[in-house]
C-alpha cells in the first residue's frame, strides 16, 4: 500500500473532499474554471445576442433564448475543461527531459461522481427546456392556424417565388404583415433546396415530391433575407432574395399595387 493510500484510510467522504479541494493544483484549476465560466456567461448575456440575426418573429425570439440558455448551461463544463488545459499549459514539463514517475494514486470517485452528476443535471435541464419550448411553439402555431396567411414558396435553380393564393398575387419578394400568423407551404420544381428566411427563425427543405409546411408569426418590423441553405448547384450562393415585415396598411398597399386583393 502506498503512502497516499495510508493517508486515505479512515477518512470519511467529506474529509476526502475537503482534502481534495485544499490541494494547490485543484484550487488553481477551480479558479480558472470560475474565470472561464464567468467570461462566457457574460458573452452569452451581453454579446451573443448582438451577433444573432435581427428578431422578426416569435420563433426567432425563442431560438435566441434557447441559444443563450444552452450556452450558459454548457459554460461550467467548458470552463472546467479549459481550466485543466490552462493548468497543464502553465505547469507542464518544458524541454526534452521526461518527468519522473509520480506516486500512484487511486481514482477520485467523489470528484468523478460530482462532475458526472452536475454535467448530467445540466444536460437534463437543457433537454427538458428545449422540448418544453418546442412544444409551446407548436401549440401556439396550431392555435393560430385558422387565421394564418398562406404563402406558397417555390424554389428552383436559382430563384425563389412566393404565391399568396388568398390574395391573388405572386412575387419574388417575401413581404408579410406584422402580427399575422403565416403558413409557408414549401416545394421545389427541380433539385432539393432549403427555404431560409433568416430573421424569421424558420427553415424548411424544399423537394419536388411532398410540400413541407412551416408556421411562424412576425412580431417586429424589418428587412427579411431569404437564402437557400442546401447546396443546389453552381449558383447556389446567389439563390437569395429579400422582403420585409411591414404594417398591415403598407402590406395591403403592396398587395393592391401588384394587382391583388386584400382579405
N, C-alpha and C positions, 0 to 999 in steps of 0.2 A: 504494500500500500504506500502511495506517495505521501510526501509531506502535505500536499494540498488536500488529499483525502483525509489525513489525520485531522486537519483543521475543520473539515466539514462534519465530522462525526459529532452527533449530539445537538446540532443546531436545528432550530425549528425553521419552517419555510420562511417565516417573517424575518428571522435573523439572517438567513441566507440572502434574502432580497436586500435587506439593508446593507449587508456586507458587499453585495454585488454593486449597488449604485454608489457606494462610497469609493470605489476604485477610481483612480485618476483618469484612466482611459475611458471608463464608462461616463464619468461626469463630463469630460470634454466632448464625447460623442453626442450626449444628450443636449448639451448646449448648442452644438452645431445643428442638431435636429430641430431645436426650437427656433433657431435663427432662420433656417431654410423654410420651415413651415410658416413662420410669420411673414417672410418675404413673399411667398407665393399666395398666401391668403390676401395680402394687400394688393398684389397684382390682380387676383381674381375679382376683388371687390371694386377696385378703383380704375383699373386699366383694361382689364379683359373685355369689358362691355364696350369700350371705345373702339376696340379692334373688330367687333362684330358688325355685320350689316345693320343698316337702319331698320328699326322695328316698325313694320306697317300692318301687322296682323296679330291676332291673338296667338296664333301658332308660333310666330317668331318670338314673341314675348316669352312664351313657355319654353322654347328651345334655349333662349339666352339664360333664363332662370335655371334650367336644368344644367347647362354647361357650367355656370358659376357654382352651383351646389356640388356637382360632381367634382369640380376642381378643388373646392375646399375640402371635401371628404377625402380626396386622394392625397392631399398635401402632407398629412402626417407620415404616411408610408413613404412617399417620395423624399420627405425631409430626412427620415431615418436612413434611407439608402444613400442619400447624398452626404450625410454626416459621416457614415462609415467610410465612404470613398475619400472624403476630405481628411479624416484622421489617418487613413492609410497613406495618402499622399504626403501629409506633413511628417509622419513618423516612420515612413517606410525606409528600408535599407538603401543606402546610397553606395555606389561603387560596385565592384565585381565580387566582393567577398561575401559569401552567404552567411547569414546569422547562425549562431549555434542553436541546436535544438532546444526548445523551451521545455519547461516542466509539463508533464502530461496532466490533463485535466478532464473531468467528466463534462458531458453536455449539460448546459444550464437549462434544465427543464422548465424552471419558473419563467425565465426570460422568453423562451420559445412559446410557452403557454400564453403569456401576456401578449406577445406580438401577434400570435395567431388569433387570439380572441378579439383583440382590438381591430385587426385587419378584417376578420370575418364580420364583425359587427358593422364596420363602416361599409363594407360591400353590401350587406343585407339592407342597411338603411338606403343606400343608393338604388338598389333594385326595387325596393318597396315604393320609394318616392317616384321613381321613373314610371313604374306600372300604374300607380295612382294618377299621375299627371296625364299619361296617355289615355287612361280610361275616362278621365274627366273631359278631355278634349273630344273624345269620341261621342260621349253622351251629349255634349253641347252641340256638336255638329248634327247629330241625329235629331235633336230638338228643333234646330233651325232649318231642317231640310225642306219643309213645305214652302218656306219663304225665300228660298235660295234663287239667286241669279244664275242661270245655266250658261256656261261658256264652253263651247266645243273647241278643243285645242287640237290642231293637226300639225304634225311635224313631217317635213320631207327635206331631202337634201337640197339646200341648206337654209331653209326658211321656216318660220312659224306663221300660222294663220289662226285667227280667232273668230269663231262664228257665235253670234248671240241669237239663237233661234227664236226666243220670245220677243226680241226687239227688231228682228228683220234686217240685221246688218252683219257684215263680215269685215274684218280689218286685220292688218299686220301689226297693229299696236294693241297692247293689253291695257285697257282702261276700265277701272272699276269704281263704283260709288262707295264712299265711306259708310261703314256701319251696316252694309248689306251682306248677308251670308252668300257665299259663292260656291257653286259646284262646278268643278272642272271635269270635263269628260275628255280624256287624253287618248289620242291614237296616232298612228303613223301610216303613211301610204307607201313607204319603201322599207328602209332598214330600221333597226331599233334606234330610238332617240331617248333622251331623258329631259322632260319638261321641268325647268327650274326657275321659277320667279323668285329671285334671291331674297328680296326684302319681305316676301310673304311667308318664308319659312316652310314651304311645302315643296315636294318633289315627287314626280311620278314617271315611271318608264312608259314610253310610247311604243307600241307594237302594232302590226298590221292585222292582228287576229282578234284580240279581245280588248275593247276600250277599258281604260282604267279611270276610276272616279276618285277624286280627292276634294276635300272641302276646307274652306277657311273663311274668316271674316275680317276684312280690312278694317282697322280701327284708328289709323293715322293717315293724314295726307302726305303724299310724297311720290318720288320717282321710283319706278319698278324696272329692274334689269332682268330680262328674260334670257336665259342661256340654255344650251344643251349640255348636259352633264354626262353624256355617254359618247365615246368615240364613234363617229358615224361616217367617216370618210375624209377625203382630202381637205375639205374646208370646214371641218368640224369646229375649229376655233372661231370661225366667223359666223356660226349659226346663232345669232343673237338678235334681239330686238328690244324694245322698251315700251313703256306705258306709264300709267300713273294711277294712284288712288286720289280721287277728286271728290269735291262736294256733289251732292245729288243734283243740284241745279246745273253745275258745269257738265256733269255726266249726261244729263238729259239734252243739253245743248249739243254735245258732241254726237249723241245718237241721232238727233234730228238733222244735224248738218251732214251726216253720212247717209241720209235717206231712210233712216229707221223711224220707229215709233216708240214712244215711252210706254211703259207698262201701266 
